Amino acid sequence: MGLGYASTAVTAAVTRPVRTQGEIIRDEPAAAATRIVDYLVAEKLISDQK
């Protein structure tokens, strides 16, 4: 499974608020990366042990 698939799956799984056309939403800088890592941990593709 590639990161492109993981990113798509994570984005689809995350519920986002309804946005109006032209609305600009600023996510936290690492929000997308955090969602991807959380997904990979949940699927047991990586470990969250430190």
C-alpha positions in Angstrom: 0.0 0.0 0.0 1.4 3.4 -0.9 1.2 6.6 1.0 -1.1 8.0 -1.7 -3.7 5.4 -0.8 -3.2 5.9 2.9 -3.7 9.6 2.5 -6.9 9.2 0.5 -8.2 6.7 3.1 -7.4 8.9 6.0 -8.9 12.0 4.3 -12.1 10.0 3.6 -12.3 8.7 7.2 -11.9 12.1 8.8 -15.2 14.1 9.1 -14.8 17.7 8.1 -17.2 20.5 8.8 -19.3 21.7 5.9 -17.5 24.5 4.0 -18.9 27.2 1.8 -17.4 27.7 -1.7 -14.3 29.9 -1.5 -13.9 29.4 2.2 -10.2 29.2 3.2 -9.4 26.7 5.9 -6.0 26.7 7.5 -5.0 23.4 9.0 -2.3 23.0 11.5 1.1 22.5 9.7 1.4 18.8 10.7 -2.3 17.9 10.7 -2.2 15.8 7.5 0.9 14.0 8.5 -0.5 13.2 11.9 -3.7 11.8 10.3 -1.6 9.6 8.0 0.6 8.3 10.9 -2.5 7.6 13.0 -4.0 5.6 10.1 -0.8 3.6 9.6 -0.6 2.8 13.3 -4.3 1.8 13.4 -3.7 -0.5 10.4 -0.7 -1.9 12.3 1.6 -1.0 9.3 3.9 0.9 11.7 4.5 0.9 15.4 3.8 3.8 17.8 6.3 2.6 20.3 8.9 5.2 21.2 
